[in-house]
């Protein structure tokens, strides 16, 4: 599975962005899809997951209520809708596909929130 994340950019605090992650390859619908982020000088952290089996979702406490993950299996794409953005959301955002012991990462897209 190859992943291409896009949609990042510069936004003012309180604004919104929608990230997309397009997947190529087979069986996208059978992968749990996750978003992570990495801020400067910090470790990569989990943001959200949408599970392939039932489309259940889970969010990090820091983004709960502000971010929404979704997927369109027909388009092989997973989305991250980000609202009420804060300066602390500034990071490179990565999408990743998980299945069994396999993990595939996208290249990341920069999100910068100005205060």
C-alpha positions in Angstrom: 0.0 0.0 0.0 1.3 3.4 -0.9 -0.1 6.5 0.8 -0.1 10.1 -0.3 -1.2 12.7 2.3 -2.2 16.2 1.3 -4.3 19.1 2.3 -2.0 20.7 4.9 -1.3 24.4 4.9 -1.2 27.6 7.0 -4.4 28.5 8.9 -5.3 30.9 11.6 -6.2 29.7 15.1 -9.9 28.7 15.1 -9.9 27.8 11.5 -10.3 24.5 9.7 -8.5 22.2 7.4 -9.3 18.9 5.8 -6.4 16.4 5.3 -6.7 13.6 2.7 -4.7 10.5 2.4 -5.0 8.6 -0.9 -4.0 5.0 -1.0 -2.9 2.9 -3.9 -2.8 -0.9 -3.9 -5.2 -3.6 -3.1 -7.6 -4.1 -0.2 -7.6 -0.5 1.2 -10.9 -1.3 2.8 -9.3 -4.0 4.9 -6.8 -1.7 6.7 -7.2 0.3 9.8 -6.3 3.8 8.9 -4.6 6.1 11.4 -3.4 9.7 11.5 -0.4 10.7 13.5 1.4 14.0 13.9 4.9 15.2 14.8 5.6 18.6 16.1 9.1 20.1 16.0 11.4 18.5 18.6 8.6 16.2 19.8 7.9 12.5 19.2 5.3 11.4 16.7 1.9 11.0 18.4 -1.3 9.2 17.6 -4.2 11.4 16.5 -7.0 9.2 15.3 -8.0 5.8 13.9 -10.8 4.4 11.8 -11.1 0.7 11.9 -11.8 -1.3 8.7 -14.1 -3.8 10.3 -16.8 -1.5 11.5 -15.7 2.1 10.7 -15.4 2.7 14.5 -13.3 5.7 15.4 -11.1 6.7 18.2 -9.3 10.0 19.0 -6.6 11.3 21.1 -7.9 13.4 24.0 -6.2 16.5 22.6 -8.3 16.5 19.4 -11.5 14.9 20.6 -14.5 16.9 19.6 -12.5 19.0 17.1 -11.2 16.4 14.6 -13.2 13.9 12.6 -11.8 10.9 10.7 -13.6 9.3 7.9 -12.9 7.1 4.9 -14.3 6.5 1.4 -13.4 3.0 0.3 -14.6 3.7 -3.2 -12.0 6.4 -3.5 -9.3 4.6 -1.4 -9.1 7.8 0.7 -9.1 8.6 4.4 -9.8 12.1 5.6 -9.1 14.1 8.7 -11.4 17.1 9.2 -9.8 19.5 11.6 -11.9 22.3 13.2 -11.2 24.8 15.9 -7.5 24.5 15.2 -5.0 25.6 17.9 -1.4 26.6 17.7 -0.5 23.3 19.4 -2.0 21.4 16.4 1.0 22.6 14.4 2.8 19.6 13.2 3.5 17.3 10.2 0.6 15.0 9.9 1.1 11.4 8.7 -1.4 8.8 7.6 -0.7 5.2 8.1 -2.3 1.9 7.2 -2.3 -1.0 9.6 -3.2 -4.6 9.0 -1.9 -7.5 11.1 1.8 -6.9 11.5 2.2 -4.6 8.5 2.3 -0.8 8.7 2.6 1.5 5.7 3.3 5.3 6.1 2.6 8.2 4.0 5.1 11.1 3.5 3.4 13.7 5.8 1.8 17.0 5.2 2.6 20.2 7.2 -0.1 21.9 9.1 0.8 25.3 10.6 -1.7 27.1 12.9 -0.9 30.8 13.5 -2.1 32.4 16.7 
